Each structure stands twice: as C-alpha cells, then as structure tokens.
Amino acid sequence: MEWWLYIAIPLSGAVAGFINTLAGSGSLITLPLLMLAGLPPTVANGTNRVAILLQSGVGLGGFQKRGLLDVHDGWKPVIPAVLGAVLGAQLAVELTEAAMKAAIAALMIVMLGVILIQPKRWLEGKAAAERTFGWLQGVAFFGIGVYGGFIQAGVGVVLLAGLVLAGGYDLVRANAVKLLVVLAFTVVALVVFVIGGKVDWPMGLLLAAGNVLGAWIATATAARRGARFVRWLLIAVVAAAAAKLLYDVAVG
C-alpha cells in the first residue's frame, strides 16, 4: 500500500464518521478510497463494515451520555432491520461497483425529495407518548435492513427518513436510534462478510480509527447545534452524493 494511504484512509474515515453519525452516506467517501487502495469492490464493502461497527458504538455511547437516546422504544426497529440485513449481506457478496453506484444514486434522488418535504416534522418530531411502532413500521425497517446489509452506503439517510416520518423522532434523537439499528445489523452483516472472506482487517482497523474520531465529534456537535443544523447537513450530503453518483454512472 502506498505511504499516503496511511494518512488518507484514517482522514477520510474521520470525515465519514462525522457525516455517518449526523446524516449518512459517509461510505461514499471511504468505499472509493478502499478500492483505490487495491481492494476489490466486494472486499471494500466488507472492510468498510469494520469502521462502521466501531463508529456506531462510539456515536451511540455519545448520544446516550447526553440523554438523547430513546432507551425505552429505540430497540424496536432493530429486530426487523437485523433480519433484513442478513438477507441483504448475502446478496452483497457478489455486488459489482457499477450496480452499487446505480442503486445508491437512485436512492439519493428519492431521499432528497423526502427530506425537503414537511421540514417542521424533521425538526420537531412527536412526543414520546405519540410514537407508535406497528407491523407497517416493521416491514419498512426490514426493507431498510436489506438495503443496509446489501450496500451500507446511504443507509443512514434511509433510516433517518424512516425514524422521522414513520417513527416520529426529531432528527437529533433519530440519529441516536439510527446508530443503535446500524450497530445491530452491522454485526450481522460483518459476520457474513468475514465468513465469505471479504474483509481486510488491517485496512478496516486503520479506517476505523478515523471513523471513531469523527463519530465522537459528531455527537457533541448534534447536542450543541440541534436538529436544524443536522437537517441542513443532511440536505447538503444527500445532494452532493446524488450529484457525484450520477456523474460516475454517466461517465462510467
């Protein structure tokens, strides 16, 4: 591996960890870099899960410390999402780079429209007593789990949409529950990738060092700046991701 990658990988991990914790799609930064470092797309996809796992644990701890994690109901989306991730990770073992980019590009365009609709709902959420979790939400989070196990990149945006629009959370508390869900199904997905021989552990741990730092900074930022800042960050990230992926698909 080239010397500069030892700097670039943890640095990109720190940026991705910050973005992943408050929005999503940080893997659109790390996956291309891992492939540039010489990993095949499927191995890059699996290796990236090491960083996601550790990043989610640190971010989750930061939100819980600040009293922003819904410990009473936050576990409810976890079960259907984990079951979906098992199926998604099995599908992802043979995923090609072109298919990955096309799938995420289409998703980001849809998500950008969703985020721009009803801004007040993204900022305020519902009171805890008004939040419900029935079978429709279970089906929705199973589908999100399939996508998360399949690709990971962009799943944070989809989870936030589900937790805000279907779960009734504001963006800050939705991010805390999002990390709980991601942590759970990343464990399952990572096991599948490890069994399939699709994880480069030294590179994954190098990337994770940066992701953990980014996640730690992000939780403090969310608590200080609030949901309005997180929403604008989310809009910027999703728009940039959609533009980049559309360009990649067009020239690729």
C-alpha positions in Angstrom: 0.0 0.0 0.0 1.3 3.5 -0.9 2.5 5.6 2.1 0.0 8.4 1.5 -2.9 5.9 2.0 -1.9 5.5 5.6 -2.8 9.2 6.0 -5.7 9.4 3.6 -7.6 6.4 4.9 -8.0 7.5 8.6 -8.5 11.1 7.5 -11.3 10.1 5.2 -12.6 7.9 8.0 -12.9 10.9 10.3 -14.9 12.8 7.7 -17.1 9.8 7.0 -17.6 9.1 10.7 -18.8 12.6 11.3 -21.2 12.5 8.2 -22.4 9.0 9.0 -23.3 9.9 12.6 -25.3 13.0 11.8 -26.6 12.2 8.3 -25.4 9.2 6.2 -23.6 8.3 3.0 -20.1 8.8 4.5 -19.3 5.4 2.9 -19.4 7.1 -0.4 -16.1 8.7 0.7 -14.5 5.6 2.2 -15.5 2.9 -0.3 -13.8 4.5 -3.4 -10.7 5.1 -1.3 -10.6 1.5 -0.2 -10.9 0.4 -3.8 -8.2 2.9 -4.8 -6.0 1.2 -2.2 -6.4 -2.0 -4.2 -9.4 -3.8 -2.6 -12.0 -5.4 -4.9 -15.5 -3.8 -4.5 -16.8 -6.7 -2.5 -13.8 -6.7 -0.1 -14.0 -2.9 0.2 -17.7 -3.2 1.1 -16.9 -5.8 3.8 -13.9 -4.0 5.1 -15.9 -0.8 5.5 -18.2 -2.6 7.9 -15.3 -2.8 10.5 -15.2 1.0 10.7 -19.0 1.3 10.7 -19.3 -1.0 13.6 -16.8 0.8 15.8 -18.0 4.2 14.7 -21.6 3.3 15.6 -20.6 2.1 19.0 -18.8 5.3 19.9 -21.5 7.5 18.4 -24.2 5.6 20.3 -22.4 6.0 23.6 -22.0 9.7 23.0 -25.8 10.2 22.4 -26.7 8.1 25.4 -24.3 10.1 27.6 -26.1 13.3 26.6 -29.6 11.8 27.2 -30.5 11.8 23.5 -31.1 8.0 23.0 -34.6 6.6 23.4 -33.8 3.6 25.6 -37.4 2.7 26.0 -38.5 2.2 22.4 -35.3 2.6 20.4 -34.7 -1.1 20.2 -38.0 -1.8 18.3 -36.7 -1.1 14.8 -33.6 -3.2 15.5 -35.2 -6.7 15.1 -36.7 -6.3 11.6 -33.7 -4.3 10.4 -31.3 -7.1 11.6 -33.4 -9.8 9.8 -33.3 -7.7 6.6 -29.6 -7.2 6.9 -28.9 -11.0 6.9 -30.6 -11.2 3.5 -29.0 -8.1 2.2 -25.5 -9.1 3.2 -25.9 -12.4 1.4 -26.9 -10.6 -1.8 -23.9 -8.1 -1.4 -21.2 -10.7 -1.6 -21.3 -10.7 -5.4 -22.2 -7.0 -5.8 -20.4 -5.1 -8.6 -19.2 -1.5 -8.3 -21.5 -0.3 -11.2 -24.6 -1.9 -9.6 -23.7 -0.3 -6.3 -23.3 3.2 -7.7 -26.5 3.0 -9.7 -28.6 1.7 -6.8 -27.3 4.4 -4.4 -27.7 7.2 -7.0 -31.4 6.4 -7.5 -32.0 6.2 -3.7 -30.3 9.6 -3.0 -32.5 11.3 -5.5 -35.6 9.9 -3.9 -34.3 10.7 -0.4 -33.5 14.4 -1.3 -37.2 14.9 -2.2 -38.3 13.2 1.0 -36.1 15.4 3.2 -37.3 18.6 1.6 -41.0 17.7 2.3 -42.5 18.8 5.6 -39.4 20.4 7.2 -41.2 21.1 10.5 -41.7 17.3 11.0 -38.0 16.7 10.7 -37.2 19.4 13.2 -39.7 18.8 16.0 -40.8 15.1 16.0 -43.6 13.8 18.2 -43.9 13.4 21.9 -42.8 10.0 23.2 -46.4 9.0 24.1 -47.5 9.7 20.5 -44.8 7.4 18.8 -46.1 4.1 17.6 -44.4 1.0 16.1 -46.7 -1.5 14.4 -46.4 -4.1 11.6 -46.1 -1.5 8.8 -43.1 0.1 10.5 -41.7 -3.4 11.0 -42.0 -4.1 7.2 -40.4 -0.7 6.5 -37.4 -1.4 8.7 -37.0 -4.9 7.4 -36.6 -3.4 3.9 -34.1 -0.8 5.2 -32.2 -3.6 6.8 -32.0 -5.5 3.5 -30.5 -2.3 1.9 -28.1 -1.8 4.8 -26.8 -5.3 4.7 -26.6 -5.1 0.9 -24.6 -1.9 0.5 -24.4 0.2 3.7 -23.6 3.4 1.8 -26.6 5.7 2.1 -28.5 3.5 4.6 -28.2 6.2 7.3 -30.3 8.6 5.2 -33.0 5.9 4.7 -33.0 5.1 8.4 -33.4 8.7 9.3 -36.3 9.1 6.9 -38.0 6.0 8.5 -37.4 7.1 12.1 -38.6 10.7 11.4 -41.6 10.0 9.1 -42.7 6.6 10.5 -41.2 6.7 14.0 -42.0 10.3 14.9 -38.5 11.3 16.1 -36.8 14.7 15.6 -33.5 14.5 13.7 -31.2 14.5 16.7 -33.0 11.7 18.5 -33.5 9.8 15.2 -29.7 9.8 14.7 -29.2 8.2 18.1 -31.7 5.4 17.3 -30.2 5.1 13.8 -26.9 4.3 15.3 -28.4 1.6 17.5 -30.0 0.0 14.4 -26.8 0.3 12.4 -24.7 -1.2 15.1 -27.0 -4.2 15.4 -27.3 -5.1 11.7 -23.6 -4.3 11.0 -22.6 -7.0 13.5 -24.7 -9.5 11.5 -23.6 -8.2 8.1 -19.9 -8.2 9.1 -20.1 -11.9 10.2 -21.4 -12.7 6.7 -18.6 -10.8 5.0 -16.0 -12.4 7.3 -17.3 -15.9 6.5 -17.2 -15.0 2.8 -13.5 -13.9 3.2 -14.4 -10.3 2.2 -12.7 -8.3 5.0 -9.2 -6.8 5.0 -8.7 -6.4 8.8 -5.6 -4.2 8.9 -7.1 -1.7 6.4 -10.5 -1.9 8.2 -9.0 -1.0 11.6 -6.9 1.8 10.1 -10.1 3.2 8.6 -12.0 2.7 11.9 -9.5 4.9 13.8 -10.7 7.8 11.8 -14.4 6.9 11.8 -14.4 6.7 15.6 -12.9 10.2 15.9 -15.5 11.6 13.5 -18.3 10.0 15.4 -17.1 11.4 18.7 -17.0 14.9 17.3 -20.4 14.5 15.7 -22.3 13.6 18.8 -21.1 16.7 20.6 -22.0 18.8 17.5 -25.5 17.4 17.4 -26.2 18.1 21.0 -24.9 21.7 20.7 -26.3 22.7 17.3 -29.6 20.8 17.3 -32.0 19.4 14.6 -32.0 22.5 12.3 -28.2 22.2 11.7 -28.5 18.4 11.2 -31.2 18.8 8.6 -29.2 21.3 6.5 -26.2 19.0 6.8 -28.4 16.1 5.7 -29.7 18.0 2.6 -26.1 19.0 1.6 -24.8 15.5 2.0 -27.6 13.8 0.1 -27.5 16.4 -2.8 -23.7 16.0 -3.1 -23.9 12.3 -3.0 -26.6 12.2 -5.7 -24.6 14.5 -8.0 -21.4 12.6 -7.6 -23.0 9.2 -8.2 -25.0 10.4 -11.2 -21.7 11.8 -12.7 -20.0 8.4 -12.0 -22.8 6.5 -13.7 -22.8 8.9 -16.7 -19.0 8.7 -17.3 -18.6 5.1 -16.3 
